[in-house]
Amino acid sequence: MPHFICRECGTQYAETEAPPDACPICEDERQYVRWEGQAWTTLEEIRASHSLRWEEEGAGLIGIGSTPSFAIGQRALLVEAADGNVLWDCISLIDDEIVERIEARGGLKAIAISHPHYYTTMVEWSEAFGGIPIYIHADDMKWVQRLHPSIVAWSGETHALSPSLTLIRCGGHFEGGAVLHWADGAEGQGALLTGDILQVVQDRRHVSFMYSYPNLIPVNAAAVERIRDSLVPYGFDSIFGAWWKRNIVGNARQAFDISVERYLDAIR
């Protein structure tokens, strides 16, 4: 039986003979159902119509996406860490070319995902690399549509993947929304991989924060203050967002601090 994939958010579901009646992730107010109505596809169809986009996003960071863009359009990041490569966030496309390219760079030891909009075909990714763990915050497990033994539901405020890689629960966009701090990233100055828990905006000099991006629902002051406080212990010179080249390279800690105050001033 096929594992159907939602065309709007890219989430893969448990195997069924017929497509699910609805996609709870898209029906949630943080996302939306396609104007044409709910629609489904499969990984096999995506492989036939999409190809790999592979680009360097920073030192030791490879962006992995698809052409043409699919679903939300985010790109994943291959973190080439000294203590083992990690995939940050996920895309729906996974094929032999992607696996071969990653294996040629040392393979993968784990997958970590910021929030439910980027779960996509995470189980397929895990199985392609030998059943590696997929780290998701426990507060967001209710959004997982294809359960699998490889999924690790971490809890609390932080979780160390290695001495240089730490997951940090920030909340905001989702209750379990997380970012990944790479202490050795940005050539030793520290990097923060944020998905859109911290959204790098178009000027690439600031970040912003939303409960729903497509439906323009902001988060409140308490949520932004929580994000700010959760990142106090961590130094970072670069922030890498969810979309191609949507990064702040250099002075990112200052940019983050300014962005927090700008947001709080705007909603006071």
C-alpha positions as CSV (number, residue, x, y, z in Angstrom):
1,M,0.0,0.0,0.0
2,P,1.2,3.5,-0.7
3,H,2.4,6.1,1.8
4,F,0.5,9.2,0.6
5,I,2.1,12.6,0.7
6,C,0.2,15.9,1.2
7,R,0.9,18.2,-1.8
8,E,0.6,21.3,0.3
9,C,2.9,20.6,3.3
10,G,4.8,17.6,2.0
11,T,4.0,15.3,4.9
12,Q,4.1,11.6,4.3
13,Y,1.4,9.5,6.0
14,A,1.2,5.9,7.2
15,E,0.4,3.4,4.4
16,T,-3.2,3.2,3.4
17,E,-5.1,1.9,0.4
18,A,-6.8,5.3,-0.2
19,P,-5.6,8.8,0.6
20,P,-6.5,10.1,4.0
21,D,-9.7,12.2,4.2
22,A,-7.7,15.3,5.3
23,C,-4.3,16.6,6.4
24,P,-4.5,17.7,10.0
25,I,-1.2,19.7,9.6
26,C,-2.8,21.7,6.7
27,E,-6.1,22.1,8.5
28,D,-4.4,23.7,11.5
29,E,-4.5,27.5,11.5
30,R,-0.8,27.7,11.1
31,Q,-1.0,26.2,7.6
32,Y,-3.8,26.0,5.0
33,V,-5.5,23.7,2.6
34,R,-4.8,24.3,-1.1
35,W,-7.3,26.6,-2.7
36,E,-8.1,23.8,-5.1
37,G,-8.8,21.5,-2.2
38,Q,-6.8,18.7,-0.5
39,A,-4.6,16.7,-2.9
40,W,-2.2,13.8,-2.5
41,T,0.8,12.4,-4.2
42,T,3.4,9.7,-3.6
43,L,7.2,9.6,-3.3
44,E,7.4,7.7,-6.6
45,E,5.5,10.5,-8.4
46,I,7.7,13.2,-6.8
47,R,10.9,11.3,-7.9
48,A,9.5,11.3,-11.5
49,S,8.7,15.1,-11.5
50,H,11.4,16.6,-9.3
51,S,15.2,16.6,-9.2
52,L,17.9,17.4,-6.6
53,R,19.0,21.0,-5.9
54,W,22.3,20.9,-4.0
55,E,24.2,24.1,-3.0
56,E,26.6,25.2,-0.4
57,E,24.9,27.5,2.1
58,G,27.9,28.1,4.4
59,A,31.1,26.5,5.6
60,G,30.3,22.9,6.3
61,L,26.6,23.4,5.3
62,I,25.1,21.9,2.2
63,G,21.5,23.0,1.2
64,I,19.4,20.1,-0.1
65,G,16.2,20.9,-2.0
66,S,14.2,20.0,-5.1
67,T,13.6,21.5,-8.5
68,P,10.9,22.6,-9.1
69,S,10.0,23.6,-5.5
70,F,7.6,21.3,-3.8
71,A,5.0,21.9,-1.0
72,I,6.3,24.6,1.4
73,G,9.5,24.9,-0.5
74,Q,12.1,24.7,2.4
75,R,15.5,23.2,1.9
76,A,17.2,20.9,4.3
77,L,20.8,21.4,5.6
78,L,23.5,18.8,5.7
79,V,25.7,19.7,8.7
80,E,29.2,18.4,8.1
81,A,30.3,18.2,11.8
82,A,33.5,16.8,12.9
83,D,31.7,14.3,15.2
84,G,29.3,13.1,12.4
85,N,27.0,14.5,9.8
86,V,23.5,15.5,10.8
87,L,20.5,16.4,8.5
88,W,18.7,19.5,9.8
89,D,15.0,19.6,8.7
90,C,13.8,17.5,5.8
91,I,12.3,17.7,2.3
92,S,9.9,15.3,0.6
93,L,12.3,14.2,-2.2
94,I,14.7,11.4,-1.3
95,D,16.3,9.4,-4.1
96,D,19.4,7.4,-5.0
97,E,21.3,10.6,-6.1
98,I,20.7,12.3,-2.8
99,V,21.8,9.2,-0.8
100,E,24.9,8.8,-2.9
101,R,26.0,12.4,-2.6
102,I,25.6,12.3,1.2
103,E,27.3,9.0,1.5
104,A,30.3,10.4,-0.4
105,R,30.5,13.2,2.2
106,G,30.5,10.8,5.2
107,G,26.9,9.7,5.4
108,L,24.5,10.7,8.2
109,K,24.4,9.8,11.8
110,A,21.1,11.5,12.7
111,I,18.2,13.7,11.5
112,A,16.8,16.6,13.6
113,I,13.7,18.6,12.8
114,S,12.6,22.0,13.9
115,H,8.8,21.5,13.8
116,P,6.0,19.6,12.1
117,H,5.9,21.5,8.8
118,Y,9.2,19.9,7.9
119,Y,8.5,16.3,8.9
120,T,7.9,15.4,5.2
121,T,9.4,11.9,4.4
122,M,11.6,11.8,7.4
123,V,11.1,8.0,7.8
124,E,12.2,7.4,4.2
125,W,15.3,9.4,4.9
126,S,16.1,7.5,8.1
127,E,15.6,4.1,6.4
128,A,17.8,5.2,3.4
129,F,20.7,5.6,5.9
130,G,20.2,2.5,7.9
131,G,17.5,3.5,10.3
132,I,19.3,6.5,11.9
133,P,17.5,8.4,14.7
134,I,15.1,11.2,14.0
135,Y,15.0,13.8,16.8
136,I,11.7,15.5,17.4
137,H,10.6,17.4,20.5
138,A,8.0,15.4,22.5
139,D,5.6,18.3,22.6
140,D,5.2,18.0,18.8
141,M,4.8,14.2,18.6
142,K,1.1,14.6,18.2
143,W,1.7,15.9,14.7
144,V,3.6,12.9,13.5
145,Q,1.6,11.1,10.8
146,R,3.9,8.1,10.2
147,L,5.2,6.6,13.4
148,H,8.4,4.7,13.3
149,P,10.9,3.2,15.7
150,S,13.6,5.6,14.5
151,I,11.8,8.6,15.9
152,V,13.3,9.8,19.2
153,A,11.0,12.1,21.2
154,W,13.3,14.2,23.2
155,S,12.0,16.3,26.1
156,G,13.1,19.3,28.2
157,E,14.7,22.4,27.0
158,T,17.9,21.1,25.4
159,H,19.3,17.9,23.9
160,A,22.9,17.3,22.9
161,L,23.4,15.4,19.7
162,S,27.2,15.7,20.1
163,P,29.7,17.9,21.9
164,S,29.2,20.6,19.2
165,L,25.5,20.2,18.3
166,T,22.7,21.0,20.7
167,L,18.9,21.1,20.1
168,I,17.2,24.0,21.9
169,R,13.5,24.1,22.5
170,C,12.3,27.7,21.7
171,G,8.6,27.2,21.2
172,G,6.7,30.1,19.5
173,H,5.7,28.8,16.1
174,F,5.0,25.4,17.6
175,E,5.1,24.3,21.3
176,G,8.1,22.0,20.6
177,G,9.7,24.3,18.0
178,A,13.4,23.8,18.1
179,V,16.6,25.2,16.7
180,L,20.0,23.6,16.3
181,H,23.1,25.3,17.8
182,W,26.4,24.3,16.1
183,A,29.2,25.5,18.3
184,D,31.9,24.7,15.7
185,G,29.9,26.3,12.9
186,A,30.7,29.6,11.1
187,E,34.3,28.7,11.2
188,G,34.3,28.3,15.0
189,Q,32.2,31.4,15.7
190,G,29.0,29.4,16.2
191,A,26.0,29.0,13.9
192,L,22.3,28.7,14.6
193,L,20.0,26.6,12.3
194,T,16.5,27.8,12.9
195,G,14.0,26.6,10.2
196,D,11.4,29.3,10.7
197,I,11.2,29.2,14.4
198,L,13.3,32.3,13.9
199,Q,12.4,33.5,10.4
200,V,15.3,35.2,8.6
201,V,13.4,38.0,6.8
202,Q,14.0,39.4,3.3
203,D,16.6,42.0,4.3
204,R,18.8,39.2,5.8
205,R,19.7,41.5,8.6
206,H,16.9,40.6,11.0
207,V,14.7,37.7,12.1
208,S,11.0,37.7,13.0
209,F,8.6,35.4,14.8
210,M,5.1,34.2,13.9
211,Y,2.5,31.7,15.1
212,S,1.4,31.4,11.5
213,Y,3.4,32.7,8.6
214,P,0.9,32.2,5.7
215,N,-2.1,33.4,7.8
216,L,-0.1,36.3,9.4
217,I,-0.8,35.4,13.1
218,P,1.9,36.8,15.3
219,V,3.2,35.4,18.6
220,N,2.9,37.4,21.8
221,A,5.6,39.1,23.8
222,A,5.9,36.2,26.2
223,A,6.7,33.8,23.4
224,V,9.4,36.0,22.0
225,E,10.9,36.6,25.4
226,R,11.0,32.9,25.9
227,I,12.9,32.5,22.6
228,R,15.3,35.2,23.6
229,D,15.9,33.7,27.0
230,S,16.4,30.2,25.6
231,L,19.3,31.4,23.5
232,V,21.1,33.5,26.1
233,P,23.8,30.8,26.8
234,Y,24.7,30.4,23.1
235,G,27.1,32.3,20.9
236,F,26.5,32.4,17.2
237,D,27.9,34.6,14.4
238,S,25.5,33.2,11.7
239,I,21.9,32.2,11.4
240,F,20.7,29.8,8.7
241,G,17.0,29.9,8.0
242,A,14.6,27.6,6.2
243,W,14.9,28.8,2.6
244,W,17.7,29.2,0.0
245,K,20.2,31.9,1.0
246,R,17.9,33.2,3.7
247,N,20.8,33.5,6.1
248,I,22.4,36.1,8.3
249,V,26.2,35.7,7.9
250,G,28.2,37.7,10.4
251,N,27.1,39.6,13.5
252,A,24.0,37.3,13.8
253,R,23.9,37.5,17.6
254,Q,23.6,41.3,17.4
255,A,21.0,41.0,14.6
256,F,19.0,38.6,16.8
257,D,19.0,40.8,19.8
258,I,18.0,43.9,17.7
259,S,15.2,41.9,16.1
260,V,13.8,40.8,19.4
261,E,13.6,44.4,20.7
262,R,12.2,45.6,17.4
263,Y,9.4,43.0,17.5
264,L,8.6,43.7,21.2
265,D,8.5,47.5,20.5
266,A,6.1,46.9,17.5
267,I,3.5,44.9,19.5
268,R,3.6,46.9,22.8
